[in-house]
Amino acid sequence: MKKRFNQLVAFLLASTLLLSATGCSKKTDSENTTAQTASHAKDYVYSIEEFDAVQLDGNVSYYNISKVDDKIFLYGNDYSDDGSCTMHIASFGIDGSNFAENTFFYEESNSYSSISYDGDGNIYAILNNYDYSPNNYHDNYYLIKFDSNFNELWRTDLRISTSEEDDYFYPSNTIYLKDTGLFVNSTQGLNLYDPESGEFVKTATDAETVASWQNLYASQGKLYVTIYDNGSSSLYELDDNYKIVESSATNIGNAYSLKEGIGYTFIGCDNTGLYGLNIGNDGGQLLLNYIDSNIDTYSLDMAVPISETEFLAYFDNGDGNKLYKLTKVDPKDVVDKKILTLGTYYIDYDIRKQVVKFNQNSDEYKISIIDYSKYNTDADYEAGLTKLNNDIVSGNTPDILILSPWMPYESYFAKGVFEDLQSYFENDEELSKNEYLDNVIDAFKYNGKMYAVVPTFSIETVVVKKSVYDSAEEWTVDGLTKLMKDMNVDTSLFGGLKTRNDMFQTILKIGGSHFVDFASKECKYDTDEFKSILELVAKVPEEIDESYWDKDTTAFYRDNTSILEFASISSFSNFNYIAKGDFGEEVVIAGFPSEEGGMSSITANTKLCMSASCKYKDGAWQFLRYFYTDEYQTSDDVVLYNLPVSINALNQMAELAKQKPSYTDDEGNVVTYDETYYVGNQEIIIEPMTDSEVAYLTDFIKSLNNRSYNDNSIQSIIDEEASAYFAGQKSVDDVSSIIQSRVKIYVEETN
């Protein structure tokens, strides 16, 4: 893993140097990702409308959809507190006719899985009758047939053999194949049953062969299996003897939840959209793009085709699970908009949601997302980063880019890849009237330029009891070492139950920009202070002693077994919980000890940039600016979970922290409740924050000007060299000197 990561670092470094040399050299539009994305923004658009022809019970959550002939089936379970369950199956024609919702109640100790259907509406399922008590442990599996009203028609014991060596048994799925029978894939092989009587017919494929199969599927009267090999999944057809047709191997990419297709052998989905899959066509053909279709979801795993250009899908599009009809829109009928590309390495839910909202509300612009992580494979998990960096190096940077710590973005800043947003921010009529945490915004500037929008953040720091902090002679690493000796603190536990690697990486994240400054190209890894950190971390074990997993560690900070809590403070309530729960007395946000006082830092939850080469900069700013508006900053998603840069939103968060948490019950009443913490078996009530406690945290937040820094290239260098010191192979002086030299070269070359 480390070797491959270092190769990535070397590649990114080489690419950065190439960026300096090549400037804005361009690939042809047919070769670069951003141009392809923009040119196809109208090709995979579907309209979305609620399927009002059926009225599903809104209290039931379905999680499987099937289509048999011209009939649709939805399946779901509701579990009660006593372990019992109600099975729900809704069925209707593709036009909504003959709608019915049926339920089946069953007790704890039974569970049903692998539901399948035939054209007459009969239901086939695997029943596990289990008992996990010590003296009567068993799993008994049966194949069951119900009619559409859940009247049991027959049941068959699925264990063909009961010999001792065949003791472990697990059935994975069932497939009903018209004119052939009912197949059950299990650890005993692929077995065929008569759907009329339930009688075992034959073993179609032996257990050794099916052991390599992932899933069994059916389409157009044939069986197919997926097999995982060499880092990817491939789809294979089974012949008439139920053997794999090797020549049919088809790589399905990231597609999953395969359903029988119309015009394609299967349709499948990933986090980008729906695909059509045919044997021999590796990777599939994109049919529907979620974002281009204004669909706010990561997955349409519950979708079935009802024609070559229509799907029925059950999902949450922002207002609860509903049934929708999706219809292909001819590209010539898609409203013309100016296309903005948004590049990211993994897309988080909030950004996706805001893109959908922007596209719905803008008459002029449309954002298309390029999630470069989709190019990763198990064989090359860095492929997406490589492709992204190639696009940037070639002058084809997406119009908007979500920065990731895996990217060498300091070099991008230095080379002018991104637009300076300062003038946009200052000249924005609405935003210029609002008050913001200038210290947070300034912390993420580079050479005084505002290259990134940072809407929310957290604080990386160290929290200690005030009594402990006051007893320290000085808040330095040496002072901490002396304090631990005076307090007889086990040096392996001073920072809680952490491994050496976790401890070291956390310290480097908190103090990252304390030791390296890209703008000035200065590094301080050969200082006595950094050496003291290496010596301190060396006392923390590589692995946590297994004996601690059987111990109650909840009072470690209360009884001074541990004295420093490495904390990521993301809200006022979060800090309140740490102080009154973990410590149980007055605390100080001390920061990690250093020669210049405690080190604390600001971590951006999201960093959004605009490409300097963006064609539609006004459109890109319209999207970016939203993250600084009151509407976004004061939304529940922000003030409940993340520290906002808006002072107005921060004050709202502070006011909430002075109140007990609450929820609205089914009758519309607001019900308050206590937050609790457990020390052993003792329940501790976490009281709301006081005015003085809120003021303390607010003042601390406003005092910070240091950002967290966790450049993965630098981290790789430090980890590699520090390991020699931790292993006793090199002295602390030698290791710190090597780290200083290597990081200095990296900073100078990437800058």
SULLIN-V706600 format. One record per backbone hydrogen bond with DSSP energy under -0.5 kcal/mol. NH is the residue of the N-H (numbers start at 1). CO is the residue of the C=O. If there is no record, write none. Layout:
NH;CO  NH;CO
//
This chain:
5;1  6;2  7;3  8;4  9;5  10;6  11;7  12;8  13;9  14;10  15;11  16;12  17;13  18;14  19;15  20;16  21;17  22;18  23;19  25;22  31;28  32;28  36;32  37;33  38;34  39;35  40;36  41;38  43;40  44;40  45;42  47;327  49;325  51;323  52;50  54;51  56;54  58;56  60;57  62;60  63;75  64;75  66;73  68;71  71;68  72;92  73;66  74;90  75;64  76;88  78;86  80;84  83;80  85;106  86;78  87;104  88;76  89;102  90;74  91;100  92;72  93;97  94;70  96;93  100;91  102;89  104;87  106;85  110;107  111;128  113;126  116;124  118;122  121;118  123;146  124;116  125;144  126;113  127;125  127;142  128;111  129;127  129;140  130;109  130;128  131;138  136;133  138;131  140;129  141;139  142;127  143;156  144;125  144;142  145;154  146;123  147;151  150;147  152;150  153;145  154;145  156;143  158;141  160;158  166;163  167;164  172;185  173;185  175;183  177;175  177;181  178;176  180;177  181;177  182;193  183;175  183;181  184;191  185;173  186;184  186;189  187;170  189;186  190;205  191;184  191;189  192;202  193;182  194;199  195;193  198;194  201;192  202;192  204;190  204;202  205;190  210;206  211;207  212;209  213;210  214;226  215;226  217;224  219;222  222;219  224;217  225;236  226;215  227;234  228;212  229;227  229;232  232;229  234;227  235;250  236;225  238;223  239;243  242;239  245;237  246;244  248;245  249;246  250;235  252;233  255;252  256;269  259;267  261;265  265;277  266;277  267;259  268;275  269;256  270;273  274;288  275;268  276;285  277;266  281;278  282;280  283;251  284;281  285;276  286;284  287;274  288;274  289;44  290;272  290;288  293;289  294;291  295;290  296;294  297;295  303;301  304;312  306;310  307;310  310;307  311;326  312;304  313;324  314;302  315;313  315;322  317;315  317;320  322;315  324;313  324;322  325;49  326;311  326;324  327;47  328;309  329;45  330;328  333;330  334;330  334;331  338;364  340;366  342;368  343;341  343;400  344;370  346;344  348;346  352;348  353;349  354;350  355;351  356;352  357;353  358;354  359;355  360;356  361;357  362;358  366;338  368;340  370;342  371;369  372;344  372;370  374;371  375;372  376;373  377;380  378;231  383;380  386;382  387;383  388;384  389;385  390;386  391;387  392;388  393;389  394;390  395;392  396;391  400;341  401;609  402;343  403;401  403;607  407;404  409;407  411;408  412;408  413;409  414;410  415;411  416;413  417;412  419;610  421;419  421;450  425;421  426;422  427;423  428;424  428;425  429;427  432;428  433;430  434;431  437;645  438;436  440;437  441;437  442;438  443;439  444;440  444;441  445;442  446;449  449;446  451;449  453;608  454;452  455;453  457;643  458;603  459;569  460;458  460;601  461;459  461;567  463;565  464;588  466;586  469;465  470;466  471;467  471;468  472;468  472;469  476;474  480;476  481;477  482;478  483;479  484;480  485;481  486;482  487;483  488;484  488;485  489;484  493;490  496;493  498;496  500;541  503;499  504;500  505;501  506;502  507;503  508;504  509;505  510;506  511;507  512;509  513;707  514;511  515;511  515;512  516;512  517;522  521;517  522;517  524;515  527;524  531;527  532;528  533;529  534;530  535;531  536;532  537;533  538;534  539;536  540;537  548;545  549;546  550;547  551;548  553;551  556;553  559;555  561;556  562;556  563;494  564;494  565;463  565;563  566;564  567;461  567;565  569;459  569;567  570;568  575;571  576;572  577;573  578;574  579;575  580;576  581;577  582;577  582;578  583;578  584;579  585;579  588;464  590;462  590;588  591;462  592;599  594;475  597;594  599;592  600;598  601;460  602;706  603;458  604;602  605;456  606;456  608;453  609;401  611;399  612;417  614;611  617;615  620;616  621;617  622;618  623;619  624;620  625;621  626;622  626;623  627;624  628;625  629;626  633;629  634;630  635;632  638;635  639;635  640;636  641;638  642;638  643;457  645;455  647;435  648;435  650;646  651;647  652;648  653;649  654;650  655;651  656;652  657;653  658;654  658;655  659;656  663;671  665;663  665;669  668;665  671;663  671;669  672;670  673;661  675;686  677;684  679;677  679;682  680;678  682;679  684;677  686;675  687;685  689;657  694;690  695;691  696;692  697;693  698;694  699;695  700;696  701;697  702;698  703;699  703;700  704;700  704;701  707;705  708;602  709;509  712;405  715;711  716;712  717;713  718;714  719;715  720;716  721;717  722;718  723;719  724;721  725;721  726;722  727;723  728;725  729;724  730;724  735;731  736;732  737;733  738;734  739;735  740;736  741;737  742;738  743;739  744;740  745;741  746;742  747;743  748;744  749;745  750;746  751;747
//
